[in-house]
């Protein structure tokens, strides 16, 4: 039961962080492109890589990894919003923006997850 509570509490925290940071980023960037989701998912990819790297290096307990990776970062990032915003761009005829959004989201996510993982491993080892 403790593990479920860790995930639930982390997920609530991650969702609050996502909402606040996403609103702030979109307010700075303005409408017309889903910058907030792109930013949150890219940052979440980096942080997940970092958490896994730290965890595999022994710097984080299994409970901390569960709380941070499944809970906080699970609530923080969202593939469903990314998919929905891509569909909206396509429906509005914004094909080039949709393609740019998909490419940036995937490439930034992979790039930052890799470097987060590397950093986590370097910090421990």
N, C-alpha and C positions, 0 to 999 in steps of 0.2 A: 504494500500500500504506500510505503514511503516513496518508492520510485515514481508512482503516479502523481503524488503530490509535488515532487520535484519538477516533473514535466509540466504539470498544470500551473504552478507558480511561475516557472520560467516562461511558459507560453503567454501568460497574462502580462508579465513584464515586457517580453519581446513585442507583443501587440501594442502596448502603450508607447514603447520606444519607436516603433514603426510609424504609428499615427503622428506622433509629435515631430519626429525628424522628417517624415514625408511631407507634412504640411509646411514645415519650415523651408525645405528645399523647393517645393513647388511654388511657394510664395516668392522666393528669390528668383526662380527661373521664369515664372509666368506660365500661362496656358499655351497649348498648342503642341506639346510633346510631353509624354509621361516621364519627366526627369526624376520625379520623386521615387517611383518604383524602380527605375534603372539604378539610381543611386543606392537605394536601400538593398536591392538584390546584389549589387556589386560589393558593397560593404559587407553584407552578410556572407557572401562567398569567401571573402578574405578572412573574416572572423571565424568562419567554420573551419577553414584550412588551418588557421592558427590554433584553434581549440584542439583539433585532431592531432596536429603536430606536437603540441604540448602534452596531450594525453598519452600519445604513443611513446613519448620520451619519459614518461613517468612523473611529469610535473603536475598532473591533475588526476584526482581520484576518479573512479568510475561514476560516482554520484555527481561530482562536479561536471564531468563530461556530459552526463545525461541532462543535468539542469541547463547547461549552457548550449549544447548542440541541439538536443531534441526540444528542449523547452524554450529558452530565450530566442535562439536563432530560428527555430521552427516557427515561432510566432512572429518573428521579425521579418523574415523574407516570405515571399508569396509568388508562387508560379501561376496561381489562378488569376491574380490581378494582371500579371504580365500578359497572359493569354487573352484576357478580356480587353485590355487596352490595345493589343495588337489587332483584334477583331474590329474594334471601334475605328482605328485608323484605316483599316481596309474598307470598312463600310463607308467611310467619308471620302474614299477615293485617294487617300494619302498613301499610295503604294510605296513611294520612296521612303517616307518616314517610317512606315511599318517595317520595311526591309532593314533600314538603319537601326531601328529599335531592336529587332530580333538579333541582328548580327552583333551589335554592341552588348546586348544583354548576355548572349552566350559567350562571346569572346572575352569580355571583361570578367564574367563570372569564372570562367576556366582559368584565366590568367591570374586573377586575384586569389582564387582558391589555391592554386599552385604556390604562389609566393607566400601566402599565409601559412601554408603547410611547411614550406621551407624555413620560414622565420621561426615557427614553433619548434621545429626540430633543432634549429641552430641555437635557440635560447636554452634548450635542455641539454644538448649534447656538446 
